[in-house]
C-alpha cells in the first residue's frame, strides 16, 4: 500500500529574499529580483542582467573555514536545508537517521570553482590548483555535505536534469517515501551559475533576454515581446515526510504531494516538444487519482523564451482541454528569473504557499497578449481564489520533464 507524503519544512535562498517569509511577501507583491550586473567582466556580453544575490550571509550557517571549502551552490543548499529542518522542528536525536535522506540536485554544480581553478592553472601552474577543487565543484556535493552535517544515512541522490532538476529531486524523494523506503527526505535544488562564460554561452544561443536597460522588465513570460530568460541563482529545499511519521511527532503539515510525472521528449536538445510536457502532467494527475478539472492553479515553467512558453501553453491545453481556460496559471520566473536546477525547489515553495493562503502569484511584465499564449496567466497582480490542487512544472534542456502535483491537506 502506498504511503502518503507531506511537506513539513521548507527553505529558500533567492534574489527576492533568503527566508521563505521574505521571499513569499515579495512574490505576492509582484516584485522583481532582476538587476544590472555591475562587474566589467560582462560588458562585452549581450546580456548584462541577472537575478543575483547580494545579501547572503554564509556565516549564519557555516564557519569561515567551511566557507572557503564549499562552492556557493553548496552554501545556498546548506542554508535552505537548515531552514527546512528548523521549520520541520525535527528532534534529530530521537529520529532514526538510517531512514532519513537527502535528494538535492544542481544543473551546473560548482562552475565558478572550476573556472577559478582553471585560471589558476593557466596563470600560475598546477600547484596553485586548490586541493578542494574536486569536492567543491562536483554536483553531488550539496547532498553529500548536508548528509554529513545532519547525519542522515538514508538514500542520497543528486539528479542533474537541467531546469527539471529541482522537480525531479522532489519527485523521486516523494516516490521513495511513498513506497516505504524512507521516513523523511530533504529534497530540492541549488544553483550558483552566474559567470561570464555561462552568459556568453547562453547569449550565443540567443536564449537570454537582452532587455538590459530595464532589468526588472526583462523576464516577460507569455508576453508577446518576450525575448529570452534571465539567469538567476539560489536554492529551494523541502523536507518531505511520511504522513503518519509527521503526525506521530506532532509536526505542522504544510501540504501534501500526491502526484509526480517524469518524461523525456526524445526530440531535440534545446527545442521542446509539447507532448513530453503534456504526458508528464497526465502522469502526475493519474498518480494523484484526480481529474484535470480538479486542478485550480499551475505554476508554469514559463521561462520567457518564445518557443518554450508557446510549447507549455500547448501542453496545458492538450491535457486540460476546455478547463485550461478556467485554470489560473502564472510564471513566477517573471520575478525570480530562472534558477536552473534550483527553479523547481523554490517554485515548489511558492506552490505550497499559494495553496496554504489561496493566493495565485502574478506573472509580472505581462503587457501584450500572444495569440499562441492565450490562457489566464494572472497578469501583473496576485489574486485570491480557492486552491485545492496545484501543479508545478519543470522542463529542461535535453527534453527532461518533471511535474509535481500538490494538494491542500484539509480536503
N, C-alpha and C positions, 0 to 999 in steps of 0.2 A: 504494500500500500504506500502511495506517495505521501510524503510529509509536507506540511505547509511551511512556507518560508516567509519570514517577516524581516523588516528593517528596524533595528533598534538604535542605530547610531549613524552619523554622517559627519563628514568634514570637508572643507573647501579651502583651497588657496587659489586666488584668481585675480585678474586685473580689476575686478569690481569688489574686492574685499577678501580678507583672509580668515573670516569666520562665516559660518552659514548665515547667521542673523544679518550681518552687514551686507553680505552678498545678496541675500534674498530681498532685502529692503531696496537695494539698488536695482535689482531686476524688476521688481514691482513698479518702481518709479520710471522705468524705461531709460535708465542712464547708460551711457556708453563708456566702455573701458579702453577705447582705442585712442592712442596718442601718436604724435610725431616722434620718431626716433631721433635722439639728439646726437648720437655718435656720427662722426665724419666718415666712418667706415662704410656707411650706407649711401653716401652722397651720389655715387655713380650708378646706383641700382634704381630701377624704375619704381619699385615700391619702397617707401620710406616710413611706413606706419605699422604699428603692431599693438597688440594687447599685452604689453609687457608690465611686469610687476615692479613697483618702486618701493614698496613699504613692507616687504617680507623680512621679518626678524628671525633668522635661523637660530639665534641664541635662546629663543623661547623653548626650543625643542632639542637642541644639541649643544654640546660644549664646543669651544673654539677648536680644539684638536680634531673633533669629528667633522666640523665644518670644512676643514682643509682636506679631508679624506673622501668626502661624498660630493658627487656632482649635484648640481642644482635640482635635477629631476628627482633624485633620491631625497633631497632635503624637503622638497614640496610634498612628496608622498608620505614621508615620516610625519610632517605637520598635519596633513589631512587625516592620516590614520590615527594619530593621537587624539585629535578632536573627536573622531568617530568613537573611539574607545571610551573617552570621557562622557560623551553623550549617552552611550550604551550603559554606563555605570556598572562596568564589569568588576567583579572581585576576582582578579586573576589568580589569587592564591587558593580559591575554592573550586575553580573550574578544571576540568580535565583537558589539559593543553594538547594532549595527543589527538583530540577531536576538534581542534581549532586550527584554521588555516589562513593563508594569505594568497589572494589572487589579484595582483596588481601589475598591469602591463604598461608598456610605453611604445609608441610607434617608432621613435627615433633613438631613445636612450640617451647616453651621455655624449652627444655630438660635440658639445663645446669642450669637454675634456679631450676628446680625440683630436680636435683641431688645435687646441693649445699645445698638446704634446707633439703633434706633427711639426708645428712651428719650432718648438724647442729642438727637435731632432735635426731639422734642416739648418737652423741658425747656429746651434751650439753643440750638436753632436749627441750620440746615443746615451751618454752618461747623464744628460740633462733631462731625459725622459723620466717621468715620475714612476717610482715603483708601485704607486697606487693607480696607475693609469687604467689597467685592465679591469680591476674591480670597480673603478669609478664609472667606466663607460658602458659596461655590458647591461643590456636592458632588463635582465632578471634581478639586478641588484636591489631595486626598490623592494621587491618581495623578500629577497634574501635578508637585507638589513632589518626590515620590520619583523621578520620571523625571529631573528636573533634578539632583537630588543624586547619583544613580547614573550618569547619562549614558546610560541605556537609551533607545535611539532606535527600538525596535520599536514594536508597537502599544500604545496606551494607551487604556484603556476603564474607564468608571465606571458600572456598572449602578445603577439606582435602582428596586428592586422590593420595597420594604418589607422584611419579615422574610426574604424569599428572596434578598436582595441578595448576601450573602457566598457562598452556594452557587452563585448564578448567575455571579458573578465567577470563581470557581474552575472551574466547569463550562465556561464559554466560553473560559477560558485553556487548559484541557485540550484542547478541540476545536482551538484554534488551533495548538497544538504537535503534536497528533495528525495534523493534515493538512499539516504541514510548513512552516507559515508562520514559526514561531519556534523557537528552541532552548531558551529558558527564559523564564518569566514569574513575577513576584511577583503573587500573587493572594489576595484575601480581602476583608474588610470592616472598617469602623471606624464608631464612633458615640459622640457625647457629647450625649445628648438631655435630660439631667436639668435641668428648669426648671419653675417654677410653671405656665406656660402649657400645656406639654405634659401635665403632670399633670392640670390642670383639664380639658383636652380629653378625655383618656382616661377620667378619672373620670366625666365627663358621659355617656360611652358605657357606663359600668359595666363596663369591660373590665379594670380593675386590681383587685388584691386590696386589701381594707381591713383586713387582719389586722395592724393597726398595733402592738398591744401585744406581739406576739411575732414580730418581723421574720424571724427565722431559720426560722420555721414557715410563713411566708406563701405561699411558692411550693410548691404541692402537686399537681403533675401527676398526672392519672389517679385521684387520691383523690376519694372521693365528696363530701368537704367543700370541694373547690377553689372559689375564688370570683374568680379572675382572675389575670393575670400580674403580675410585679413588674419594673418598668423598671430597666435596667442600662446601663452604659457600658463601653467598652474597644475592643480591636481584636484581630483574629486574621489573620495573613498566612502563606501558604505560598510556598516557591519551588518551582515546578513545572519539570521539566526533561525533555527527551527522553532516553530511556534510554541510548542509545549515547553521547550527548554527556556524560552523567553518568559513565558507565564510563570513557570516554577520559581524563577529568581526575581519575579516582580518587576520586570523591565517595562519601560514605556515603549509601546509599539507605535512606530511612525507610519507604517503602511505595509502592504503585502505585495510580493511579487508572485504572480500566478501564471505567467507565460513567457516564453523565450523562443525566438525563431532565429536560426542561423543558416544562411545560404551563401552560395557563390554565384556570381553572374556567369563565369566561364565565357566571357565575351571580349573584354578589352582591358588593358592595364589601367587606363585612366577614364575612358568614357563609360558611363553607366548604362546598363540595360534594365529598364524599369521592372521587368518580370522577376528578377532576383530579389529586389527590394519588396515587391508585392508578395512573393512567396514567403519571405521571412515574416512579414506581418501576418499572413494567414496562419503560419505555423504557431506564432505566439498566441493568436486568438484560439486556435484549436486546442493548444495545451491548456489554456485557461478555461476552455469549455464555455466561451461566451460568444454571442452573436456580434457581428460587426456593428449593428445598430445600438449596442450597449456601450460602445466607446464614446466618450464625451470630448476628449482632448488628445491631440497628437503634438508632442514636442518634436518638431521636424528636424531632420538632419540639416536642411536648409543652409548651405554654406555661402550662398550669394554668387555661385557660379552660374552662368547662363544655362548650361546643359544639365547640371546637377539638380537645380531647383525644378526645372521643367520635367525631368525624369521622375523625381519624387512625387510631384503633383500627379503625374500619370499613374504612378504606382498606387497612390492613395485612392484615386478614382476607380482603379481596377479592383481593389479589394472591397471598398465600401459602397460602390455604386451610387445611388441617389443620396444615401446618407452622408457621402463625402461633403455635400453642400450644407449639411446640418452640423458637421463637426467644427469644433474650434481647433485651429491649427496655429502654431506660432514657431518662429525660429529665434531662439534666444541668442544665437550666434550674431544676430544683429547688434547685440550689446556686448557680448563677451569676445567676439571674434572666434576663430577656430582653433581650439586647443589640441587638435590631432588626437593622439591616444588618450588624452585626458578629457576630451569632449563628452564622452559617454558617462563618465563619473560625475562631472558637475551637472550635466543635464538630467541625470537620474535624481540628483538632489532637488533640482528645480521641479521636476515632475512630481516628486513626493510632496514638496511644499505646496504645489498647485492643488493637489488632491486634498491635503490637510486643510487648506484655507479656502478652497473653492474659488481660486483666482487663476485666470489664464493670463500669463505674462504676454507682453506685446511683441510684435515684430516691428521694431522701430525703423525709421527711414523708409517706410513704405509710402511712396508718393504717386507712382504711376502704375496702373494695372497692366498686366501682361495677359494677352488673350489665351496663352498656353498655361498660365498660372492663375486659375480663376476660382480658387477656394477662399474661404474666410480665414485670412492669415492674422487676424486680431491686430489690425494696423495701429501702431503708434501708442496705444494706451491699453493698459491691463483692464480686464473686465471681471466682474463677479458672476459666477454661474456654478451650478451644481456639477461636481466632477466625481463620479464613482469609479470609472475606469479610464486610464490614460496610457498611451503608448509613447515610448521614447525610441526614436530611430537613430541608427548609426550605420553609415555606409562608407567604405574605404577604397582607396586605390587598390587595384588588383581584383576588384569585384567582390570584396568582403561585405557581407550584410549581417547586422546583428540588431534584433529588435526586442525590447523589453516591454512587458505588459504589467502595469501596476494597478492595484485595487485599493479602494478605501476600506479599511478594516471593519468598519461598522456595518457594511452591507453583507 
